[in-house]
């Protein structure tokens, strides 16, 4: 019966080292593999909110969301849209904003100032509730109401400073009307062209 010669201790050690090196290399390849990244070019761009200088924010002399948000942000209140609001008193659907940490405001935009007056007729001037109504349909009792042109702004959870800031920003007046600068529009505001200066003598 022939006995098979066992590998020498040096050969066994070399085999063990080579096996360990192969395993380490395989694990290292998995660790060094970079995680998959999103293709940024395929992501849609984040739209920037319209400002009064944008063509998407009409300058027709009436309040629009872009005008209101610009005024409130410049007053240091940082208006952020939360959701919309419907109350039985107004035919228009309102937009609710967060201002500051906990205060909110609901903005109702009407076609013109008369439409806003008609909608508020018969309601308490400050609480915007019908006469004799002590509960109301508001999410919480209104603390202040600001009116300007076609805008009715209802404030909730504001302190005296916040209320004053909003009131000053809104009662400064509705955005100015800027007619389109076209030749066909009478009274349109076009850049003034000055005559050439006479040559110096």
C-alpha positions as CSV (number, residue, x, y, z in Angstrom):
1,X,0.0,0.0,0.0
2,X,1.6,3.2,-1.2
3,X,1.4,6.3,1.0
4,X,0.9,9.6,-0.7
5,X,3.4,12.2,0.3
6,X,2.0,15.2,2.2
7,X,3.0,18.7,1.1
8,X,5.7,20.2,3.1
9,X,4.9,22.8,5.8
10,X,6.3,25.5,3.6
11,X,4.0,24.5,0.7
12,X,1.0,24.5,2.9
13,X,1.8,28.0,4.2
14,X,2.2,29.3,0.7
15,X,-1.1,27.8,-0.3
16,X,-2.8,29.4,2.7
17,X,-1.3,32.8,2.1
18,X,-2.4,32.8,-1.6
19,X,-5.9,31.7,-0.7
20,X,-6.2,34.6,1.9
21,X,-4.9,37.1,-0.7
22,X,-7.5,36.0,-3.2
23,X,-10.3,36.3,-0.7
24,X,-9.1,39.7,0.4
25,X,-9.0,40.9,-3.2
26,X,-12.5,39.7,-3.9
27,X,-13.9,41.5,-0.8
28,X,-12.0,44.6,-1.6
29,X,-13.6,44.8,-5.0
30,X,-17.1,44.8,-3.5
31,X,-16.3,47.5,-0.9
32,X,-14.6,49.8,-3.5
33,X,-17.6,49.6,-5.9
34,X,-19.3,53.0,-6.0
35,X,-23.0,53.1,-5.2
36,X,-25.3,53.8,-8.1
37,X,-26.0,57.6,-8.6
38,X,-29.2,59.2,-9.9
39,X,-28.9,60.7,-13.4
40,X,-29.3,64.3,-12.5
41,X,-29.9,65.3,-16.1
42,X,-33.1,63.2,-16.2
43,X,-34.5,65.0,-13.1
44,X,-37.0,67.8,-13.8
45,X,-35.9,71.3,-12.9
46,X,-37.3,72.8,-9.7
47,X,-39.5,75.8,-10.8
48,X,-38.7,79.2,-9.2
49,X,-41.6,81.0,-7.7
50,X,-42.8,83.9,-9.9
51,X,-41.9,87.4,-8.8
52,X,-43.4,90.8,-9.8
53,X,-40.6,91.2,-12.4
54,X,-41.6,88.0,-14.2
55,X,-43.9,87.9,-17.2
56,X,-45.8,85.1,-15.4
57,X,-46.8,87.7,-12.7
58,X,-49.2,90.1,-14.5
59,X,-49.0,93.8,-13.6
60,X,-52.6,94.6,-14.1
61,X,-53.2,96.5,-10.9
62,X,-54.7,93.6,-9.0
63,X,-53.4,91.3,-6.3
64,X,-52.0,87.9,-7.5
65,X,-50.3,85.2,-5.4
66,X,-46.9,86.3,-6.8
67,X,-47.4,89.9,-5.6
68,X,-48.7,88.9,-2.2
69,X,-45.9,86.4,-1.6
70,X,-43.3,88.9,-2.7
71,X,-44.6,91.6,-0.3
72,X,-44.9,89.2,2.7
73,X,-41.4,87.8,2.1
74,X,-39.9,91.3,1.9
75,X,-41.6,92.1,5.2
76,X,-39.6,89.3,6.7
77,X,-42.5,86.8,7.2
78,X,-41.5,84.1,4.7
79,X,-44.8,83.0,3.3
80,X,-45.1,79.3,2.4
81,X,-48.1,77.7,0.8
82,X,-49.8,75.0,2.9
83,X,-53.0,74.2,1.1
84,X,-56.3,75.7,-0.1
85,X,-59.3,76.7,2.0
86,X,-63.0,76.8,1.3
87,X,-65.5,78.6,3.4
88,X,-69.2,79.1,2.7
89,X,-69.0,82.8,3.0
90,X,-66.8,83.3,-0.1
91,X,-67.4,82.0,-3.6
92,X,-63.6,82.0,-4.2
93,X,-61.3,79.3,-2.9
94,X,-58.6,80.7,-0.7
95,X,-54.9,79.9,-0.5
96,X,-53.5,79.2,3.0
97,X,-50.0,80.2,3.9
98,X,-47.7,79.6,6.8
99,X,-46.1,82.8,8.0
100,X,-43.5,82.6,10.8
101,X,-43.4,79.5,12.9
102,X,-47.0,78.9,13.8
103,X,-49.1,81.7,12.3
104,X,-51.1,81.2,9.1
105,X,-53.1,83.4,6.7
106,X,-55.7,82.7,4.1
107,X,-55.7,84.8,1.0
108,X,-58.8,85.2,-1.2
109,X,-58.3,86.8,-4.6
110,X,-61.4,88.3,-6.3
111,X,-61.9,89.6,-9.8
112,X,-62.0,93.2,-8.5
113,X,-62.4,95.2,-5.3
114,X,-66.2,95.3,-5.7
115,X,-66.4,91.5,-5.8
116,X,-64.5,91.4,-2.5
117,X,-66.8,93.9,-0.9
118,X,-69.9,91.9,-2.1
119,X,-68.5,88.7,-0.7
120,X,-67.8,90.4,2.7
121,X,-71.2,92.0,2.9
122,X,-73.2,90.8,6.0
123,X,-70.1,89.5,7.7
124,X,-68.6,90.8,10.9
125,X,-65.8,93.2,9.8
126,X,-63.0,91.6,11.9
127,X,-64.2,88.0,12.5
128,X,-65.7,87.5,9.0
129,X,-68.7,85.6,10.5
130,X,-72.4,86.1,9.8
131,X,-74.3,88.0,12.5
132,X,-75.2,85.7,15.4
133,X,-72.7,83.0,14.4
134,X,-70.4,82.2,17.3
135,X,-68.8,79.1,15.8
136,X,-68.0,79.9,12.2
137,X,-66.5,77.7,9.4
138,X,-62.9,78.9,9.8
139,X,-60.3,76.4,11.0
140,X,-59.7,78.7,14.0
141,X,-61.0,82.1,15.0
142,X,-59.5,84.9,12.7
143,X,-57.4,87.4,14.6
144,X,-57.2,90.0,11.9
145,X,-58.6,90.8,8.5
146,X,-56.7,92.9,5.9
147,X,-58.5,94.2,2.7
148,X,-56.8,95.8,-0.3
149,X,-58.3,96.1,-3.8
150,X,-59.3,92.6,-4.8
151,X,-57.6,90.9,-1.9
152,X,-59.1,89.7,1.4
153,X,-56.5,88.4,3.8
154,X,-57.5,86.5,7.0
155,X,-54.9,86.1,9.7
156,X,-54.8,83.2,12.2
157,X,-52.6,82.7,15.3
158,X,-50.6,85.9,14.7
159,X,-49.1,88.1,17.4
160,X,-49.3,91.9,17.3
161,X,-46.0,92.3,15.5
162,X,-46.8,89.8,12.8
163,X,-50.2,91.4,12.3
164,X,-48.7,94.9,12.0
165,X,-46.1,93.7,9.5
166,X,-48.7,92.1,7.2
167,X,-51.0,95.0,7.5
168,X,-48.3,97.5,6.6
169,X,-47.1,95.4,3.6
170,X,-50.7,95.0,2.2
171,X,-52.2,98.4,2.9
172,X,-49.3,100.1,1.1
173,X,-51.5,99.5,-1.9
174,X,-52.1,97.0,-4.7
175,X,-49.4,96.4,-7.3
176,X,-49.1,99.3,-9.8
177,X,-50.6,98.9,-13.2
178,X,-48.1,98.7,-16.1
179,X,-49.8,98.6,-19.5
180,X,-48.0,96.6,-22.2
181,X,-45.5,98.7,-24.2
182,X,-47.0,98.4,-27.7
183,X,-47.6,101.1,-30.3
184,X,-51.2,100.1,-30.5
185,X,-51.9,100.5,-26.8
186,X,-52.9,104.1,-26.0
187,X,-51.0,105.6,-23.2
188,X,-48.5,102.7,-23.1
189,X,-45.3,103.2,-21.2
190,X,-42.4,103.1,-23.7
191,X,-38.8,104.1,-23.1
192,X,-38.4,107.8,-23.8
193,X,-36.0,108.6,-26.6
194,X,-34.0,111.7,-26.1
195,X,-33.0,113.9,-29.1
196,X,-29.3,113.9,-29.9
197,X,-27.2,116.4,-28.1
198,X,-25.9,119.3,-30.2
199,X,-22.2,119.3,-31.0
200,X,-20.1,121.2,-28.6
201,X,-18.6,124.4,-29.9
